[in-house]
């Protein structure tokens, strides 16, 4: 899987359509465990809510 950048709305849709599944221990997309990284316009250390990004990057979890 190549890394994929999606909007917040697209990410929500992926969860609703169960294309990304939260196992409680990680996220699964297809047969791969993925990381979801919030992409912010400002330095994240100043943000309180990481769920408030406009875009997210989905990447294969390292070591998988």
mmCIF file as gemmi writes it, N, C-alpha and C atoms, coordinates in Angstrom:
data_model
loop_
_atom_site.group_PDB
_atom_site.id
_atom_site.type_symbol
_atom_site.label_atom_id
_atom_site.label_alt_id
_atom_site.label_comp_id
_atom_site.label_asym_id
_atom_site.label_entity_id
_atom_site.label_seq_id
_atom_site.pdbx_PDB_ins_code
_atom_site.Cartn_x
_atom_site.Cartn_y
_atom_site.Cartn_z
_atom_site.occupancy
_atom_site.B_iso_or_equiv
_atom_site.pdbx_formal_charge
_atom_site.auth_seq_id
_atom_site.auth_asym_id
_atom_site.pdbx_PDB_model_num
ATOM 1 N N . UNK Axp A 1 ? 0.837 -1.179 0 1 0 ? 1 A 1
ATOM 2 C CA . UNK Axp A 1 ? 0 0 0 1 0 ? 1 A 1
ATOM 3 C C . UNK Axp A 1 ? 0.883 1.244 0 1 0 ? 1 A 1
ATOM 4 N N . UNK Axp A 2 ? 0.558 2.181 -0.866 1 0 ? 2 A 1
ATOM 5 C CA . UNK Axp A 2 ? 1.264 3.457 -0.858 1 0 ? 2 A 1
ATOM 6 C C . UNK Axp A 2 ? 0.615 4.352 0.178 1 0 ? 2 A 1
ATOM 7 N N . UNK Axp A 3 ? 1.381 5.34 0.665 1 0 ? 3 A 1
ATOM 8 C CA . UNK Axp A 3 ? 0.757 6.263 1.61 1 0 ? 3 A 1
ATOM 9 C C . UNK Axp A 3 ? -0.329 7.04 0.878 1 0 ? 3 A 1
ATOM 10 N N . UNK Axp A 4 ? -1.341 7.402 1.632 1 0 ? 4 A 1
ATOM 11 C CA . UNK Axp A 4 ? -2.518 8.037 1.056 1 0 ? 4 A 1
ATOM 12 C C . UNK Axp A 4 ? -2.894 9.231 1.92 1 0 ? 4 A 1
ATOM 13 N N . UNK Axp A 5 ? -3.16 10.372 1.289 1 0 ? 5 A 1
ATOM 14 C CA . UNK Axp A 5 ? -3.607 11.555 2.02 1 0 ? 5 A 1
ATOM 15 C C . UNK Axp A 5 ? -5.09 11.747 1.738 1 0 ? 5 A 1
ATOM 16 N N . UNK Axp A 6 ? -5.868 11.847 2.813 1 0 ? 6 A 1
ATOM 17 C CA . UNK Axp A 6 ? -7.317 11.983 2.691 1 0 ? 6 A 1
ATOM 18 C C . UNK Axp A 6 ? -7.793 13.153 3.546 1 0 ? 6 A 1
ATOM 19 N N . UNK Axp A 7 ? -8.932 13.697 3.173 1 0 ? 7 A 1
ATOM 20 C CA . UNK Axp A 7 ? -9.529 14.759 3.981 1 0 ? 7 A 1
ATOM 21 C C . UNK Axp A 7 ? -10.189 14.139 5.208 1 0 ? 7 A 1
ATOM 22 N N . UNK Axp A 8 ? -10.54 14.987 6.148 1 0 ? 8 A 1
ATOM 23 C CA . UNK Axp A 8 ? -11.22 14.518 7.356 1 0 ? 8 A 1
ATOM 24 C C . UNK Axp A 8 ? -12.516 13.802 6.988 1 0 ? 8 A 1
ATOM 25 N N . UNK Axp A 9 ? -13.261 14.359 6.022 1 0 ? 9 A 1
ATOM 26 C CA . UNK Axp A 9 ? -14.525 13.766 5.59 1 0 ? 9 A 1
ATOM 27 C C . UNK Axp A 9 ? -14.301 12.402 4.933 1 0 ? 9 A 1
ATOM 28 N N . UNK Axp A 10 ? -13.235 12.291 4.118 1 0 ? 10 A 1
ATOM 29 C CA . UNK Axp A 10 ? -12.918 11.009 3.481 1 0 ? 10 A 1
ATOM 30 C C . UNK Axp A 10 ? -12.528 9.961 4.517 1 0 ? 10 A 1
ATOM 31 N N . UNK Axp A 11 ? -11.779 10.373 5.542 1 0 ? 11 A 1
ATOM 32 C CA . UNK Axp A 11 ? -11.377 9.444 6.593 1 0 ? 11 A 1
ATOM 33 C C . UNK Axp A 11 ? -12.601 8.925 7.35 1 0 ? 11 A 1
ATOM 34 N N . UNK Axp A 12 ? -13.516 9.816 7.659 1 0 ? 12 A 1
ATOM 35 C CA . UNK Axp A 12 ? -14.753 9.407 8.343 1 0 ? 12 A 1
ATOM 36 C C . UNK Axp A 12 ? -15.508 8.404 7.486 1 0 ? 12 A 1
ATOM 37 N N . UNK Axp A 13 ? -15.582 8.658 6.178 1 0 ? 13 A 1
ATOM 38 C CA . UNK Axp A 13 ? -16.275 7.756 5.266 1 0 ? 13 A 1
ATOM 39 C C . UNK Axp A 13 ? -15.594 6.386 5.225 1 0 ? 13 A 1
ATOM 40 N N . UNK Axp A 14 ? -14.254 6.363 5.247 1 0 ? 14 A 1
ATOM 41 C CA . UNK Axp A 14 ? -13.531 5.086 5.262 1 0 ? 14 A 1
ATOM 42 C C . UNK Axp A 14 ? -13.906 4.258 6.492 1 0 ? 14 A 1
ATOM 43 N N . UNK Axp A 15 ? -14.052 4.909 7.651 1 0 ? 15 A 1
ATOM 44 C CA . UNK Axp A 15 ? -14.466 4.197 8.857 1 0 ? 15 A 1
ATOM 45 C C . UNK Axp A 15 ? -15.923 3.746 8.748 1 0 ? 15 A 1
ATOM 46 N N . UNK Axp A 16 ? -16.811 4.624 8.244 1 0 ? 16 A 1
ATOM 47 C CA . UNK Axp A 16 ? -18.228 4.273 8.124 1 0 ? 16 A 1
ATOM 48 C C . UNK Axp A 16 ? -18.435 3.094 7.181 1 0 ? 16 A 1
ATOM 49 N N . UNK Axp A 17 ? -17.67 3.051 6.092 1 0 ? 17 A 1
ATOM 50 C CA . UNK Axp A 17 ? -17.776 1.96 5.11 1 0 ? 17 A 1
ATOM 51 C C . UNK Axp A 17 ? -16.94 0.748 5.522 1 0 ? 17 A 1
ATOM 52 N N . UNK Axp A 18 ? -16.324 0.819 6.683 1 0 ? 18 A 1
ATOM 53 C CA . UNK Axp A 18 ? -15.483 -0.234 7.256 1 0 ? 18 A 1
ATOM 54 C C . UNK Axp A 18 ? -14.322 -0.625 6.342 1 0 ? 18 A 1
ATOM 55 N N . UNK Axp A 19 ? -13.822 0.36 5.574 1 0 ? 19 A 1
ATOM 56 C CA . UNK Axp A 19 ? -12.604 0.143 4.795 1 0 ? 19 A 1
ATOM 57 C C . UNK Axp A 19 ? -11.394 0.313 5.698 1 0 ? 19 A 1
ATOM 58 N N . UNK Axp A 20 ? -11.554 1.082 6.765 1 0 ? 20 A 1
ATOM 59 C CA . UNK Axp A 20 ? -10.572 1.173 7.848 1 0 ? 20 A 1
ATOM 60 C C . UNK Axp A 20 ? -11.307 0.733 9.108 1 0 ? 20 A 1
ATOM 61 N N . UNK Axp A 21 ? -10.708 -0.195 9.842 1 0 ? 21 A 1
ATOM 62 C CA . UNK Axp A 21 ? -11.345 -0.756 11.033 1 0 ? 21 A 1
ATOM 63 C C . UNK Axp A 21 ? -10.464 -0.477 12.248 1 0 ? 21 A 1
ATOM 64 N N . UNK Axp A 22 ? -11.087 0.012 13.308 1 0 ? 22 A 1
ATOM 65 C CA . UNK Axp A 22 ? -10.391 0.25 14.571 1 0 ? 22 A 1
ATOM 66 C C . UNK Axp A 22 ? -10.513 -1.013 15.409 1 0 ? 22 A 1
ATOM 67 N N . UNK Axp A 23 ? -9.388 -1.677 15.667 1 0 ? 23 A 1
ATOM 68 C CA . UNK Axp A 23 ? -9.408 -2.933 16.429 1 0 ? 23 A 1
ATOM 69 C C . UNK Axp A 23 ? -9.286 -2.7 17.925 1 0 ? 23 A 1
ATOM 70 N N . UNK Axp A 24 ? -9.059 -1.444 18.313 1 0 ? 24 A 1
ATOM 71 C CA . UNK Axp A 24 ? -8.793 -1.149 19.708 1 0 ? 24 A 1
ATOM 72 C C . UNK Axp A 24 ? -7.305 -1.202 20.019 1 0 ? 24 A 1
ATOM 73 N N . UNK Axp A 25 ? -6.545 -1.889 19.168 1 0 ? 25 A 1
ATOM 74 C CA . UNK Axp A 25 ? -5.085 -1.953 19.32 1 0 ? 25 A 1
ATOM 75 C C . UNK Axp A 25 ? -4.387 -1.303 18.131 1 0 ? 25 A 1
ATOM 76 N N . UNK Axp A 26 ? -5.158 -0.893 17.134 1 0 ? 26 A 1
ATOM 77 C CA . UNK Axp A 26 ? -4.594 -0.285 15.93 1 0 ? 26 A 1
ATOM 78 C C . UNK Axp A 26 ? -5.656 -0.191 14.855 1 0 ? 26 A 1
ATOM 79 N N . UNK Axp A 27 ? -5.253 0.296 13.686 1 0 ? 27 A 1
ATOM 80 C CA . UNK Axp A 27 ? -6.189 0.438 12.569 1 0 ? 27 A 1
ATOM 81 C C . UNK Axp A 27 ? -5.79 -0.516 11.453 1 0 ? 27 A 1
ATOM 82 N N . UNK Axp A 28 ? -6.779 -1.155 10.863 1 0 ? 28 A 1
ATOM 83 C CA . UNK Axp A 28 ? -6.553 -2.105 9.781 1 0 ? 28 A 1
ATOM 84 C C . UNK Axp A 28 ? -7.24 -1.578 8.523 1 0 ? 28 A 1
ATOM 85 N N . UNK Axp A 29 ? -6.48 -1.554 7.412 1 0 ? 29 A 1
ATOM 86 C CA . UNK Axp A 29 ? -7.032 -1.189 6.116 1 0 ? 29 A 1
ATOM 87 C C . UNK Axp A 29 ? -6.696 -2.323 5.174 1 0 ? 29 A 1
ATOM 88 N N . UNK Axp A 30 ? -7.716 -3.022 4.718 1 0 ? 30 A 1
ATOM 89 C CA . UNK Axp A 30 ? -7.479 -4.226 3.926 1 0 ? 30 A 1
ATOM 90 C C . UNK Axp A 30 ? -6.875 -5.279 4.824 1 0 ? 30 A 1
ATOM 91 N N . UNK Axp A 31 ? -5.692 -5.742 4.469 1 0 ? 31 A 1
ATOM 92 C CA . UNK Axp A 31 ? -4.994 -6.736 5.285 1 0 ? 31 A 1
ATOM 93 C C . UNK Axp A 31 ? -3.803 -6.132 6.018 1 0 ? 31 A 1
ATOM 94 N N . UNK Axp A 32 ? -3.681 -4.809 5.956 1 0 ? 32 A 1
ATOM 95 C CA . UNK Axp A 32 ? -2.509 -4.141 6.524 1 0 ? 32 A 1
ATOM 96 C C . UNK Axp A 32 ? -2.866 -3.29 7.733 1 0 ? 32 A 1
ATOM 97 N N . UNK Axp A 33 ? -1.958 -3.281 8.715 1 0 ? 33 A 1
ATOM 98 C CA . UNK Axp A 33 ? -2.099 -2.363 9.84 1 0 ? 33 A 1
ATOM 99 C C . UNK Axp A 33 ? -1.523 -1.019 9.407 1 0 ? 33 A 1
ATOM 100 N N . UNK Axp A 34 ? -2.267 0.045 9.647 1 0 ? 34 A 1
ATOM 101 C CA . UNK Axp A 34 ? -1.848 1.367 9.189 1 0 ? 34 A 1
ATOM 102 C C . UNK Axp A 34 ? -1.747 2.348 10.353 1 0 ? 34 A 1
ATOM 103 N N . UNK Axp A 35 ? -0.943 3.391 10.134 1 0 ? 35 A 1
ATOM 104 C CA . UNK Axp A 35 ? -0.888 4.539 11.032 1 0 ? 35 A 1
ATOM 105 C C . UNK Axp A 35 ? -1.696 5.645 10.381 1 0 ? 35 A 1
ATOM 106 N N . UNK Axp A 36 ? -2.391 6.428 11.197 1 0 ? 36 A 1
ATOM 107 C CA . UNK Axp A 36 ? -3.115 7.592 10.709 1 0 ? 36 A 1
ATOM 108 C C . UNK Axp A 36 ? -2.462 8.806 11.343 1 0 ? 36 A 1
ATOM 109 N N . UNK Axp A 37 ? -1.918 9.67 10.494 1 0 ? 37 A 1
ATOM 110 C CA . UNK Axp A 37 ? -1.156 10.831 10.956 1 0 ? 37 A 1
ATOM 111 C C . UNK Axp A 37 ? -1.915 12.093 10.591 1 0 ? 37 A 1
ATOM 112 N N . UNK Axp A 38 ? -2.221 12.91 11.59 1 0 ? 38 A 1
ATOM 113 C CA . UNK Axp A 38 ? -2.909 14.181 11.349 1 0 ? 38 A 1
ATOM 114 C C . UNK Axp A 38 ? -1.926 15.162 10.724 1 0 ? 38 A 1
ATOM 115 N N . UNK Axp A 39 ? -2.365 15.834 9.652 1 0 ? 39 A 1
ATOM 116 C CA . UNK Axp A 39 ? -1.549 16.842 8.985 1 0 ? 39 A 1
ATOM 117 C C . UNK Axp A 39 ? -2.128 18.208 9.318 1 0 ? 39 A 1
ATOM 118 N N . UNK Axp A 40 ? -1.357 19.009 10.034 1 0 ? 40 A 1
ATOM 119 C CA . UNK Axp A 40 ? -1.827 20.323 10.482 1 0 ? 40 A 1
ATOM 120 C C . UNK Axp A 40 ? -1.079 21.435 9.753 1 0 ? 40 A 1
ATOM 121 N N . UNK Axp A 41 ? -1.729 22.595 9.661 1 0 ? 41 A 1
ATOM 122 C CA . UNK Axp A 41 ? -1.102 23.778 9.066 1 0 ? 41 A 1
ATOM 123 C C . UNK Axp A 41 ? -0.18 24.476 10.051 1 0 ? 41 A 1
ATOM 124 N N . UNK Axp A 42 ? -0.284 24.156 11.335 1 0 ? 42 A 1
ATOM 125 C CA . UNK Axp A 42 ? 0.547 24.777 12.37 1 0 ? 42 A 1
ATOM 126 C C . UNK Axp A 42 ? 1.277 23.691 13.141 1 0 ? 42 A 1
ATOM 127 N N . UNK Axp A 43 ? 2.241 24.097 13.918 1 0 ? 43 A 1
ATOM 128 C CA . UNK Axp A 43 ? 3.026 23.16 14.711 1 0 ? 43 A 1
ATOM 129 C C . UNK Axp A 43 ? 2.122 22.412 15.689 1 0 ? 43 A 1
ATOM 130 N N . UNK Axp A 44 ? 2.063 21.066 15.603 1 0 ? 44 A 1
ATOM 131 C CA . UNK Axp A 44 ? 1.148 20.29 16.465 1 0 ? 44 A 1
ATOM 132 C C . UNK Axp A 44 ? 1.319 20.497 17.965 1 0 ? 44 A 1
ATOM 133 N N . UNK Axp A 45 ? 2.501 20.91 18.421 1 0 ? 45 A 1
ATOM 134 C CA . UNK Axp A 45 ? 2.678 21.067 19.866 1 0 ? 45 A 1
ATOM 135 C C . UNK Axp A 45 ? 1.786 22.163 20.433 1 0 ? 45 A 1
ATOM 136 N N . UNK Axp A 46 ? 1.234 23.017 19.56 1 0 ? 46 A 1
ATOM 137 C CA . UNK Axp A 46 ? 0.349 24.079 20.018 1 0 ? 46 A 1
ATOM 138 C C . UNK Axp A 46 ? -1.12 23.679 19.961 1 0 ? 46 A 1
ATOM 139 N N . UNK Axp A 47 ? -1.39 22.485 19.482 1 0 ? 47 A 1
ATOM 140 C CA . UNK Axp A 47 ? -2.783 22.046 19.32 1 0 ? 47 A 1
ATOM 141 C C . UNK Axp A 47 ? -3.22 21.174 20.478 1 0 ? 47 A 1
ATOM 142 N N . UNK Axp A 48 ? -4.45 21.323 20.854 1 0 ? 48 A 1
ATOM 143 C CA . UNK Axp A 48 ? -5.019 20.495 21.911 1 0 ? 48 A 1
ATOM 144 C C . UNK Axp A 48 ? -5.737 19.279 21.338 1 0 ? 48 A 1
ATOM 145 N N . UNK Axp A 49 ? -6.296 19.407 20.143 1 0 ? 49 A 1
ATOM 146 C CA . UNK Axp A 49 ? -7.162 18.377 19.58 1 0 ? 49 A 1
ATOM 147 C C . UNK Axp A 49 ? -6.601 17.873 18.252 1 0 ? 49 A 1
ATOM 148 N N . UNK Axp A 50 ? -5.961 16.704 18.257 1 0 ? 50 A 1
ATOM 149 C CA . UNK Axp A 50 ? -5.386 16.171 17.027 1 0 ? 50 A 1
ATOM 150 C C . UNK Axp A 50 ? -6.45 15.66 16.054 1 0 ? 50 A 1
ATOM 151 N N . UNK Axp A 51 ? -7.692 15.569 16.491 1 0 ? 51 A 1
ATOM 152 C CA . UNK Axp A 51 ? -8.761 15.121 15.595 1 0 ? 51 A 1
ATOM 153 C C . UNK Axp A 51 ? -9.295 16.263 14.76 1 0 ? 51 A 1
ATOM 154 N N . UNK Axp A 52 ? -8.743 17.466 14.927 1 0 ? 52 A 1
ATOM 155 C CA . UNK Axp A 52 ? -9.266 18.629 14.236 1 0 ? 52 A 1
ATOM 156 C C . UNK Axp A 52 ? -8.399 19.036 13.038 1 0 ? 52 A 1
ATOM 157 N N . UNK Axp A 53 ? -7.739 18.091 12.397 1 0 ? 53 A 1
ATOM 158 C CA . UNK Axp A 53 ? -6.938 18.384 11.211 1 0 ? 53 A 1
ATOM 159 C C . UNK Axp A 53 ? -7.831 18.349 9.977 1 0 ? 53 A 1
ATOM 160 N N . UNK Axp A 54 ? -7.399 19.048 8.928 1 0 ? 54 A 1
ATOM 161 C CA . UNK Axp A 54 ? -8.156 19.035 7.671 1 0 ? 54 A 1
ATOM 162 C C . UNK Axp A 54 ? -7.805 17.813 6.837 1 0 ? 54 A 1
ATOM 163 N N . UNK Axp A 55 ? -6.564 17.332 6.957 1 0 ? 55 A 1
ATOM 164 C CA . UNK Axp A 55 ? -6.114 16.185 6.177 1 0 ? 55 A 1
ATOM 165 C C . UNK Axp A 55 ? -5.363 15.194 7.066 1 0 ? 55 A 1
ATOM 166 N N . UNK Axp A 56 ? -5.38 13.935 6.654 1 0 ? 56 A 1
ATOM 167 C CA . UNK Axp A 56 ? -4.715 12.853 7.374 1 0 ? 56 A 1
ATOM 168 C C . UNK Axp A 56 ? -3.939 12.006 6.383 1 0 ? 56 A 1
ATOM 169 N N . UNK Axp A 57 ? -2.786 11.476 6.831 1 0 ? 57 A 1
ATOM 170 C CA . UNK Axp A 57 ? -1.994 10.606 5.993 1 0 ? 57 A 1
ATOM 171 C C . UNK Axp A 57 ? -2.091 9.197 6.549 1 0 ? 57 A 1
ATOM 172 N N . UNK Axp A 58 ? -2.417 8.242 5.68 1 0 ? 58 A 1
ATOM 173 C CA . UNK Axp A 58 ? -2.46 6.835 6.053 1 0 ? 58 A 1
ATOM 174 C C . UNK Axp A 58 ? -1.214 6.169 5.497 1 0 ? 58 A 1
ATOM 175 N N . UNK Axp A 59 ? -0.445 5.513 6.355 1 0 ? 59 A 1
ATOM 176 C CA . UNK Axp A 59 ? 0.769 4.838 5.959 1 0 ? 59 A 1
ATOM 177 C C . UNK Axp A 59 ? 0.796 3.436 6.565 1 0 ? 59 A 1
ATOM 178 N N . UNK Axp A 60 ? 1.55 2.55 5.962 1 0 ? 60 A 1
ATOM 179 C CA . UNK Axp A 60 ? 1.746 1.223 6.564 1 0 ? 60 A 1
ATOM 180 C C . UNK Axp A 60 ? 2.438 1.402 7.896 1 0 ? 60 A 1
ATOM 181 N N . UNK Axp A 61 ? 1.984 0.654 8.879 1 0 ? 61 A 1
ATOM 182 C CA . UNK Axp A 61 ? 2.626 0.699 10.202 1 0 ? 61 A 1
ATOM 183 C C . UNK Axp A 61 ? 4.031 0.148 10.074 1 0 ? 61 A 1
ATOM 184 N N . UNK Axp A 62 ? 4.984 0.853 10.651 1 0 ? 62 A 1
ATOM 185 C CA . UNK Axp A 62 ? 6.385 0.406 10.563 1 0 ? 62 A 1
ATOM 186 C C . UNK Axp A 62 ? 6.55 -0.976 11.154 1 0 ? 62 A 1
ATOM 187 N N . UNK Axp A 63 ? 7.362 -1.774 10.489 1 0 ? 63 A 1
ATOM 188 C CA . UNK Axp A 63 ? 7.606 -3.129 10.962 1 0 ? 63 A 1
ATOM 189 C C . UNK Axp A 63 ? 6.56 -4.127 10.507 1 0 ? 63 A 1
ATOM 190 N N . UNK Axp A 64 ? 5.592 -3.66 9.719 1 0 ? 64 A 1
ATOM 191 C CA . UNK Axp A 64 ? 4.54 -4.576 9.222 1 0 ? 64 A 1
ATOM 192 C C . UNK Axp A 64 ? 4.691 -4.825 7.747 1 0 ? 64 A 1
